[in-house]
Protein backbone atom coordinates (compact mmCIF):
# COMPACT_ATOMS: atom_id res chain seq x y z
CA UNK A 1 0.00 0.00 0.00
CA UNK A 2 1.55 3.31 -1.03
CA UNK A 3 1.98 6.14 1.48
CA UNK A 4 -0.45 9.00 0.79
CA UNK A 5 1.18 12.17 -0.48
CA UNK A 6 1.52 14.87 2.21
CA UNK A 7 -0.81 17.07 0.14
CA UNK A 8 -3.64 14.57 0.77
CA UNK A 9 -3.08 14.01 4.49
CA UNK A 10 -5.86 15.31 6.79
CA UNK A 11 -5.49 18.52 8.81
CA UNK A 12 -6.51 18.17 12.46
CA UNK A 13 -6.68 20.20 15.65
CA UNK A 14 -3.60 19.97 17.85
CA UNK A 15 -3.79 19.52 21.63
CA UNK A 16 -1.37 19.76 24.53
CA UNK A 17 -0.45 16.11 23.83
CA UNK A 18 1.20 17.32 20.61
CA UNK A 19 3.64 19.56 22.49
CA UNK A 20 6.73 17.37 21.95
CA UNK A 21 5.89 16.87 18.25
CA UNK A 22 5.52 20.66 17.80
CA UNK A 23 8.89 21.22 19.51
CA UNK A 24 10.45 18.51 17.29
CA UNK A 25 9.09 20.34 14.24
CA UNK A 26 10.64 23.64 15.43
CA UNK A 27 13.97 21.87 15.91
CA UNK A 28 13.69 20.24 12.47
CA UNK A 29 13.56 23.73 10.90
CA UNK A 30 16.55 24.98 12.88
CA UNK A 31 14.44 26.92 15.38
CA UNK A 32 14.79 26.50 19.15
CA UNK A 33 12.41 23.89 20.61
CA UNK A 34 10.51 26.54 22.60
CA UNK A 35 8.37 24.02 24.51
CA UNK A 36 7.35 26.63 27.09
CA UNK A 37 5.99 28.91 24.35
CA UNK A 38 4.30 26.06 22.44
CA UNK A 39 2.54 25.00 25.66
CA UNK A 40 1.27 28.54 26.22
CA UNK A 41 0.05 28.91 22.64
CA UNK A 42 -1.67 25.50 22.51
CA UNK A 43 -3.45 26.29 25.80
CA UNK A 44 -4.54 29.81 24.83
CA UNK A 45 -5.20 29.23 21.12
CA UNK A 46 -6.09 26.64 18.50
CA UNK A 47 -3.39 24.50 16.92
CA UNK A 48 -3.69 22.95 13.46
CA UNK A 49 -1.44 20.20 12.20
CA UNK A 50 -0.84 17.43 9.67
CA UNK A 51 0.44 14.08 10.97
CA UNK A 52 3.33 12.37 9.23
CA UNK A 53 2.45 8.68 8.63
CA UNK A 54 6.06 7.92 9.62
CA UNK A 55 5.68 9.74 12.95
CA UNK A 56 5.70 13.34 14.12
CA UNK A 57 4.17 16.28 12.28
CA UNK A 58 4.46 17.33 8.65
CA UNK A 59 3.22 20.82 9.47
CA UNK A 60 1.72 22.94 12.24
CA UNK A 61 0.48 26.41 13.16
CA UNK A 62 -1.43 28.09 15.99
CA UNK A 63 -4.23 30.68 15.88
CA UNK A 64 -4.91 32.88 18.92
CA UNK A 65 -8.32 34.58 18.88
CA UNK A 66 -9.25 37.79 20.69
CA UNK A 67 -12.58 39.31 21.64
CA UNK A 68 -15.96 37.55 21.97
CA UNK A 69 -15.77 33.78 21.46
CA UNK A 70 -18.75 33.67 19.06
CA UNK A 71 -17.46 36.55 16.94
CA UNK A 72 -13.75 37.26 17.53
CA UNK A 73 -12.39 40.75 16.82
CA UNK A 74 -9.02 39.42 15.68
CA UNK A 75 -7.08 36.20 15.12
CA UNK A 76 -3.27 36.02 15.26
CA UNK A 77 -1.54 33.26 13.26
CA UNK A 78 1.88 32.02 14.36
CA UNK A 79 4.36 29.16 14.42
CA UNK A 80 3.63 28.22 10.79
CA UNK A 81 6.08 25.38 10.16
CA UNK A 82 6.60 22.64 7.59
CA UNK A 83 9.10 19.83 8.17
CA UNK A 84 12.26 20.20 6.08
CA UNK A 85 11.69 16.93 4.19
CA UNK A 86 8.22 18.14 3.10
CA UNK A 87 9.20 21.74 2.29
CA UNK A 88 8.39 23.42 -1.03
CA UNK A 89 5.48 21.08 -1.79
CA UNK A 90 2.65 23.55 -1.12
CA UNK A 91 1.87 22.14 2.34
CA UNK A 92 2.24 25.47 4.16
CA UNK A 93 -0.09 27.06 1.60
CA UNK A 94 -2.66 24.29 2.10
CA UNK A 95 -2.54 24.62 5.89
CA UNK A 96 -2.91 28.42 5.66
CA UNK A 97 -5.88 28.09 3.26
CA UNK A 98 -7.50 25.71 5.76
CA UNK A 99 -7.00 28.23 8.58
CA UNK A 100 -8.37 31.09 6.47
CA UNK A 101 -11.48 29.03 5.72
CA UNK A 102 -11.88 28.04 9.38
CA UNK A 103 -11.60 31.68 10.53
CA UNK A 104 -14.31 32.87 8.13
CA UNK A 105 -14.76 36.65 8.37
CA UNK A 106 -12.48 37.13 11.42
CA UNK A 107 -9.76 39.73 10.67
CA UNK A 108 -6.30 38.19 10.92
CA UNK A 109 -2.74 39.25 11.65
CA UNK A 110 0.70 37.64 11.61
CA UNK A 111 4.39 38.50 11.78
CA UNK A 112 6.08 37.32 8.59
CA UNK A 113 9.75 36.55 8.10
CA UNK A 114 11.21 37.65 4.76
CA UNK A 115 10.98 33.97 3.66
CA UNK A 116 7.33 33.60 4.60
CA UNK A 117 6.09 36.94 3.31
CA UNK A 118 5.60 36.00 -0.39
CA UNK A 119 3.22 33.15 0.55
CA UNK A 120 1.16 35.39 2.83
CA UNK A 121 0.96 38.09 0.16
CA UNK A 122 -0.23 35.48 -2.31
CA UNK A 123 -2.99 34.55 0.15
CA UNK A 124 -4.15 38.16 0.46
CA UNK A 125 -2.27 39.43 3.53
CA UNK A 126 -0.92 42.97 3.32
CA UNK A 127 2.14 44.36 5.13
CA UNK A 128 0.83 47.10 7.41
CA UNK A 129 3.78 47.48 9.78
CA UNK A 130 7.19 46.28 10.81
CA UNK A 131 8.79 44.99 13.99
CA UNK A 132 12.48 44.96 14.88
CA UNK A 133 13.81 42.15 17.04
CA UNK A 134 16.53 43.29 19.44
CA UNK A 135 18.55 41.06 21.75
CA UNK A 136 21.35 41.35 24.29
CA UNK A 137 22.35 42.05 27.87
CA UNK A 138 20.83 45.35 28.90
CA UNK A 139 23.35 47.84 30.37
CA UNK A 140 21.88 50.53 32.62
CA UNK A 141 24.87 52.84 31.95
CA UNK A 142 23.63 55.50 34.32
CA UNK A 143 20.00 55.37 33.15
CA UNK A 144 17.67 56.82 35.80
CA UNK A 145 13.98 56.03 35.26
CA UNK A 146 11.52 58.91 35.55
CA UNK A 147 8.56 56.55 36.13
CA UNK A 148 7.97 54.29 39.14
CA UNK A 149 7.73 50.54 38.51
CA UNK A 150 7.08 47.54 40.78
CA UNK A 151 6.19 43.86 40.63
CA UNK A 152 2.53 43.31 39.76
CA UNK A 153 0.20 41.79 42.36
CA UNK A 154 -3.08 39.91 42.05
CA UNK A 155 -4.89 43.14 42.93
CA UNK A 156 -3.52 44.79 39.77
CA UNK A 157 -5.10 42.31 37.35
CA UNK A 158 -8.38 44.13 36.66
CA UNK A 159 -6.53 47.42 35.98
CA UNK A 160 -4.04 45.61 33.70
CA UNK A 161 -6.91 43.97 31.78
CA UNK A 162 -8.68 47.31 31.29
CA UNK A 163 -5.50 49.01 30.06
CA UNK A 164 -4.61 46.08 27.81
CA UNK A 165 -8.00 46.00 26.07
CA UNK A 166 -7.88 49.75 25.50
CA UNK A 167 -4.40 49.57 23.94
CA UNK A 168 -4.69 46.25 22.07
CA UNK A 169 -8.19 47.02 20.78
CA UNK A 170 -9.64 43.61 21.71
CA UNK A 171 -10.19 41.57 24.86
CA UNK A 172 -7.10 39.48 25.70
CA UNK A 173 -8.26 38.19 29.10
CA UNK A 174 -7.37 34.56 28.26
CA UNK A 175 -3.78 35.63 27.47
CA UNK A 176 -3.21 38.23 30.19
CA UNK A 177 -4.55 36.01 32.99
CA UNK A 178 -2.06 33.31 31.95
CA UNK A 179 0.92 35.68 32.22
CA UNK A 180 1.58 35.25 35.97
CA UNK A 181 2.15 31.51 35.43
CA UNK A 182 3.84 31.84 32.00
CA UNK A 183 6.21 34.72 32.76
CA UNK A 184 9.06 34.87 35.28
CA UNK A 185 8.30 38.55 35.83
CA UNK A 186 5.20 40.72 35.51
CA UNK A 187 5.73 44.38 36.36
CA UNK A 188 3.62 47.53 36.30
CA UNK A 189 4.40 51.23 35.91
CA UNK A 190 2.47 53.52 38.20
CA UNK A 191 1.68 57.21 38.57
CA UNK A 192 -0.40 58.58 41.45
CA UNK A 193 -1.62 55.06 42.24
CA UNK A 194 -2.79 54.49 38.67
CA UNK A 195 -1.31 51.82 36.38
CA UNK A 196 0.02 53.46 33.21
CA UNK A 197 1.88 50.48 31.75
CA UNK A 198 2.79 46.85 32.27
CA UNK A 199 5.26 44.33 30.89
CA UNK A 200 6.22 40.69 31.28
CA UNK A 201 9.46 38.77 30.78
CA UNK A 202 9.08 35.08 29.99
CA UNK A 203 11.76 32.40 29.63
CA UNK A 204 12.67 31.20 26.14
CA UNK A 205 15.75 29.00 25.89
CA UNK A 206 18.63 31.15 27.22
CA UNK A 207 16.82 34.51 27.01
CA UNK A 208 13.99 36.37 28.66
CA UNK A 209 11.53 37.62 26.06
CA UNK A 210 9.95 40.97 26.96
CA UNK A 211 6.30 40.93 25.96
CA UNK A 212 3.77 42.30 26.15
CA UNK A 213 5.13 45.81 26.61
CA UNK A 214 2.25 48.27 26.99
CA UNK A 215 3.03 51.79 28.20
CA UNK A 216 1.57 55.29 28.23
CA UNK A 217 4.66 56.71 26.52
CA UNK A 218 8.30 56.02 25.68
CA UNK A 219 9.63 56.99 29.13
CA UNK A 220 7.25 54.50 30.74
CA UNK A 221 8.32 51.79 28.29
CA UNK A 222 12.00 52.48 29.07
CA UNK A 223 11.37 52.23 32.82
CA UNK A 224 9.55 48.90 32.43
CA UNK A 225 12.25 47.44 30.16
CA UNK A 226 15.04 48.53 32.52
CA UNK A 227 13.19 47.15 35.56
CA UNK A 228 12.74 43.74 33.91
CA UNK A 229 16.44 43.71 32.97
CA UNK A 230 17.43 44.54 36.55
CA UNK A 231 15.78 41.34 37.77
CA UNK A 232 17.40 38.82 35.41
CA UNK A 233 20.90 37.73 34.44
CA UNK A 234 19.74 36.48 31.04
CA UNK A 235 19.94 38.45 27.81
CA UNK A 236 16.66 40.13 26.86
CA UNK A 237 14.89 39.72 23.54
CA UNK A 238 11.91 41.69 22.32
CA UNK A 239 10.15 42.71 19.11
CA UNK A 240 9.47 46.45 19.00
CA UNK A 241 7.19 48.23 16.54
CA UNK A 242 9.62 50.21 14.34
CA UNK A 243 7.50 53.36 14.74
CA UNK A 244 8.86 53.51 18.30
CA UNK A 245 12.18 54.90 17.03
CA UNK A 246 13.12 56.56 20.31
CA UNK A 247 12.74 53.35 22.35
CA UNK A 248 14.69 51.34 19.75
CA UNK A 249 17.55 53.87 19.69
CA UNK A 250 17.64 53.85 23.50
CA UNK A 251 17.61 50.02 23.66
CA UNK A 252 20.48 49.83 21.15
CA UNK A 253 22.44 52.40 23.16
CA UNK A 254 21.99 50.18 26.24
CA UNK A 255 23.30 46.91 24.81
CA UNK A 256 20.47 45.40 22.76
CA UNK A 257 21.42 44.69 19.15
CA UNK A 258 19.19 44.48 16.12
CA UNK A 259 18.75 40.83 15.11
CA UNK A 260 15.95 40.72 12.54
CA UNK A 261 12.96 42.50 11.03
CA UNK A 262 9.53 40.97 10.51
CA UNK A 263 6.64 42.37 8.50
CA UNK A 264 3.42 42.83 10.49
CA UNK A 265 0.68 41.72 8.11
CA UNK A 266 -3.11 41.92 8.23
CA UNK A 267 -5.95 40.18 6.39
CA UNK A 268 -9.48 41.59 6.25
CA UNK A 269 -8.56 44.88 8.00
CA UNK A 270 -6.42 47.80 6.77
CA UNK A 271 -4.52 48.01 10.08
CA UNK A 272 -4.49 46.54 13.57
CA UNK A 273 -7.08 47.78 16.08
CA UNK A 274 -6.12 49.62 19.26
CA UNK A 275 -3.55 52.31 19.97
CA UNK A 276 -0.15 51.56 18.43
CA UNK A 277 1.43 54.53 20.24
CA UNK A 278 1.07 52.65 23.56
CA UNK A 279 1.67 49.14 22.18
CA UNK A 280 5.44 48.68 22.11
CA UNK A 281 5.90 44.88 21.85
CA UNK A 282 3.64 41.82 21.45
CA UNK A 283 3.34 38.98 23.99
CA UNK A 284 5.10 36.95 21.32
CA UNK A 285 5.15 37.48 17.55
CA UNK A 286 3.18 34.22 17.29
CA UNK A 287 0.21 35.61 19.23
CA UNK A 288 0.30 39.36 18.51
C-alpha positions as CSV (number, residue, x, y, z in Angstrom):
1,X,0.0,0.0,0.0
2,X,1.5,3.3,-1.0
3,X,2.0,6.1,1.5
4,X,-0.4,9.0,0.8
5,X,1.2,12.2,-0.5
6,X,1.5,14.9,2.2
7,X,-0.8,17.1,0.1
8,X,-3.6,14.6,0.8
9,X,-3.1,14.0,4.5
10,X,-5.9,15.3,6.8
11,X,-5.5,18.5,8.8
12,X,-6.5,18.2,12.5
13,X,-6.7,20.2,15.7
14,X,-3.6,20.0,17.8
15,X,-3.8,19.5,21.6
16,X,-1.4,19.8,24.5
17,X,-0.5,16.1,23.8
18,X,1.2,17.3,20.6
19,X,3.6,19.6,22.5
20,X,6.7,17.4,22.0
21,X,5.9,16.9,18.3
22,X,5.5,20.7,17.8
23,X,8.9,21.2,19.5
24,X,10.5,18.5,17.3
25,X,9.1,20.3,14.2
26,X,10.6,23.6,15.4
27,X,14.0,21.9,15.9
28,X,13.7,20.2,12.5
29,X,13.6,23.7,10.9
30,X,16.6,25.0,12.9
31,X,14.4,26.9,15.4
32,X,14.8,26.5,19.2
33,X,12.4,23.9,20.6
34,X,10.5,26.5,22.6
35,X,8.4,24.0,24.5
36,X,7.4,26.6,27.1
37,X,6.0,28.9,24.3
38,X,4.3,26.1,22.4
39,X,2.5,25.0,25.7
40,X,1.3,28.5,26.2
41,X,0.0,28.9,22.6
42,X,-1.7,25.5,22.5
43,X,-3.4,26.3,25.8
44,X,-4.5,29.8,24.8
45,X,-5.2,29.2,21.1
46,X,-6.1,26.6,18.5
47,X,-3.4,24.5,16.9
48,X,-3.7,23.0,13.5
49,X,-1.4,20.2,12.2
50,X,-0.8,17.4,9.7
51,X,0.4,14.1,11.0
52,X,3.3,12.4,9.2
53,X,2.5,8.7,8.6
54,X,6.1,7.9,9.6
55,X,5.7,9.7,12.9
56,X,5.7,13.3,14.1
57,X,4.2,16.3,12.3
58,X,4.5,17.3,8.7
59,X,3.2,20.8,9.5
60,X,1.7,22.9,12.2
61,X,0.5,26.4,13.2
62,X,-1.4,28.1,16.0
63,X,-4.2,30.7,15.9
64,X,-4.9,32.9,18.9
65,X,-8.3,34.6,18.9
66,X,-9.2,37.8,20.7
67,X,-12.6,39.3,21.6
68,X,-16.0,37.6,22.0
69,X,-15.8,33.8,21.5
70,X,-18.7,33.7,19.1
71,X,-17.5,36.6,16.9
72,X,-13.7,37.3,17.5
73,X,-12.4,40.7,16.8
74,X,-9.0,39.4,15.7
75,X,-7.1,36.2,15.1
76,X,-3.3,36.0,15.3
77,X,-1.5,33.3,13.3
78,X,1.9,32.0,14.4
79,X,4.4,29.2,14.4
80,X,3.6,28.2,10.8
81,X,6.1,25.4,10.2
82,X,6.6,22.6,7.6
83,X,9.1,19.8,8.2
84,X,12.3,20.2,6.1
85,X,11.7,16.9,4.2
86,X,8.2,18.1,3.1
87,X,9.2,21.7,2.3
88,X,8.4,23.4,-1.0
89,X,5.5,21.1,-1.8
90,X,2.6,23.6,-1.1
91,X,1.9,22.1,2.3
92,X,2.2,25.5,4.2
93,X,-0.1,27.1,1.6
94,X,-2.7,24.3,2.1
95,X,-2.5,24.6,5.9
96,X,-2.9,28.4,5.7
97,X,-5.9,28.1,3.3
98,X,-7.5,25.7,5.8
99,X,-7.0,28.2,8.6
100,X,-8.4,31.1,6.5
101,X,-11.5,29.0,5.7
102,X,-11.9,28.0,9.4
103,X,-11.6,31.7,10.5
104,X,-14.3,32.9,8.1
105,X,-14.8,36.7,8.4
106,X,-12.5,37.1,11.4
107,X,-9.8,39.7,10.7
108,X,-6.3,38.2,10.9
109,X,-2.7,39.3,11.6
110,X,0.7,37.6,11.6
111,X,4.4,38.5,11.8
112,X,6.1,37.3,8.6
113,X,9.8,36.5,8.1
114,X,11.2,37.7,4.8
115,X,11.0,34.0,3.7
116,X,7.3,33.6,4.6
117,X,6.1,36.9,3.3
118,X,5.6,36.0,-0.4
119,X,3.2,33.2,0.5
120,X,1.2,35.4,2.8
121,X,1.0,38.1,0.2
122,X,-0.2,35.5,-2.3
123,X,-3.0,34.5,0.2
124,X,-4.1,38.2,0.5
125,X,-2.3,39.4,3.5
126,X,-0.9,43.0,3.3
127,X,2.1,44.4,5.1
128,X,0.8,47.1,7.4
129,X,3.8,47.5,9.8
130,X,7.2,46.3,10.8
131,X,8.8,45.0,14.0
132,X,12.5,45.0,14.9
133,X,13.8,42.1,17.0
134,X,16.5,43.3,19.4
135,X,18.5,41.1,21.7
136,X,21.3,41.3,24.3
137,X,22.4,42.1,27.9
138,X,20.8,45.4,28.9
139,X,23.4,47.8,30.4
140,X,21.9,50.5,32.6
141,X,24.9,52.8,31.9
142,X,23.6,55.5,34.3
143,X,20.0,55.4,33.2
144,X,17.7,56.8,35.8
145,X,14.0,56.0,35.3
146,X,11.5,58.9,35.6
147,X,8.6,56.6,36.1
148,X,8.0,54.3,39.1
149,X,7.7,50.5,38.5
150,X,7.1,47.5,40.8
151,X,6.2,43.9,40.6
152,X,2.5,43.3,39.8
153,X,0.2,41.8,42.4
154,X,-3.1,39.9,42.1
155,X,-4.9,43.1,42.9
156,X,-3.5,44.8,39.8
157,X,-5.1,42.3,37.4
158,X,-8.4,44.1,36.7
159,X,-6.5,47.4,36.0
160,X,-4.0,45.6,33.7
161,X,-6.9,44.0,31.8
162,X,-8.7,47.3,31.3
163,X,-5.5,49.0,30.1
164,X,-4.6,46.1,27.8
165,X,-8.0,46.0,26.1
166,X,-7.9,49.8,25.5
167,X,-4.4,49.6,23.9
168,X,-4.7,46.3,22.1
169,X,-8.2,47.0,20.8
170,X,-9.6,43.6,21.7
171,X,-10.2,41.6,24.9
172,X,-7.1,39.5,25.7
173,X,-8.3,38.2,29.1
174,X,-7.4,34.6,28.3
175,X,-3.8,35.6,27.5
176,X,-3.2,38.2,30.2
177,X,-4.5,36.0,33.0
178,X,-2.1,33.3,32.0
179,X,0.9,35.7,32.2
180,X,1.6,35.3,36.0
181,X,2.2,31.5,35.4
182,X,3.8,31.8,32.0
183,X,6.2,34.7,32.8
184,X,9.1,34.9,35.3
185,X,8.3,38.6,35.8
186,X,5.2,40.7,35.5
187,X,5.7,44.4,36.4
188,X,3.6,47.5,36.3
189,X,4.4,51.2,35.9
190,X,2.5,53.5,38.2
191,X,1.7,57.2,38.6
192,X,-0.4,58.6,41.4
193,X,-1.6,55.1,42.2
194,X,-2.8,54.5,38.7
195,X,-1.3,51.8,36.4
196,X,0.0,53.5,33.2
197,X,1.9,50.5,31.7
198,X,2.8,46.9,32.3
199,X,5.3,44.3,30.9
200,X,6.2,40.7,31.3
201,X,9.5,38.8,30.8
202,X,9.1,35.1,30.0
203,X,11.8,32.4,29.6
204,X,12.7,31.2,26.1
205,X,15.8,29.0,25.9
206,X,18.6,31.2,27.2
207,X,16.8,34.5,27.0
208,X,14.0,36.4,28.7
209,X,11.5,37.6,26.1
210,X,9.9,41.0,27.0
211,X,6.3,40.9,26.0
212,X,3.8,42.3,26.1
213,X,5.1,45.8,26.6
214,X,2.3,48.3,27.0
215,X,3.0,51.8,28.2
216,X,1.6,55.3,28.2
217,X,4.7,56.7,26.5
218,X,8.3,56.0,25.7
219,X,9.6,57.0,29.1
220,X,7.3,54.5,30.7
221,X,8.3,51.8,28.3
222,X,12.0,52.5,29.1
223,X,11.4,52.2,32.8
224,X,9.6,48.9,32.4
225,X,12.2,47.4,30.2
226,X,15.0,48.5,32.5
227,X,13.2,47.1,35.6
228,X,12.7,43.7,33.9
229,X,16.4,43.7,33.0
230,X,17.4,44.5,36.6
231,X,15.8,41.3,37.8
232,X,17.4,38.8,35.4
233,X,20.9,37.7,34.4
234,X,19.7,36.5,31.0
235,X,19.9,38.5,27.8
236,X,16.7,40.1,26.9
237,X,14.9,39.7,23.5
238,X,11.9,41.7,22.3
239,X,10.2,42.7,19.1
240,X,9.5,46.4,19.0
241,X,7.2,48.2,16.5
242,X,9.6,50.2,14.3
243,X,7.5,53.4,14.7
244,X,8.9,53.5,18.3
245,X,12.2,54.9,17.0
246,X,13.1,56.6,20.3
247,X,12.7,53.3,22.3
248,X,14.7,51.3,19.8
249,X,17.5,53.9,19.7
250,X,17.6,53.9,23.5
251,X,17.6,50.0,23.7
252,X,20.5,49.8,21.1
253,X,22.4,52.4,23.2
254,X,22.0,50.2,26.2
255,X,23.3,46.9,24.8
256,X,20.5,45.4,22.8
257,X,21.4,44.7,19.2
258,X,19.2,44.5,16.1
259,X,18.8,40.8,15.1
260,X,15.9,40.7,12.5
261,X,13.0,42.5,11.0
262,X,9.5,41.0,10.5
263,X,6.6,42.4,8.5
264,X,3.4,42.8,10.5
265,X,0.7,41.7,8.1
266,X,-3.1,41.9,8.2
267,X,-6.0,40.2,6.4
268,X,-9.5,41.6,6.2
269,X,-8.6,44.9,8.0
270,X,-6.4,47.8,6.8
271,X,-4.5,48.0,10.1
272,X,-4.5,46.5,13.6
273,X,-7.1,47.8,16.1
274,X,-6.1,49.6,19.3
275,X,-3.6,52.3,20.0
276,X,-0.2,51.6,18.4
277,X,1.4,54.5,20.2
278,X,1.1,52.6,23.6
279,X,1.7,49.1,22.2
280,X,5.4,48.7,22.1
281,X,5.9,44.9,21.9
282,X,3.6,41.8,21.4
283,X,3.3,39.0,24.0
284,X,5.1,36.9,21.3
285,X,5.2,37.5,17.6
286,X,3.2,34.2,17.3
287,X,0.2,35.6,19.2
288,X,0.3,39.4,18.5
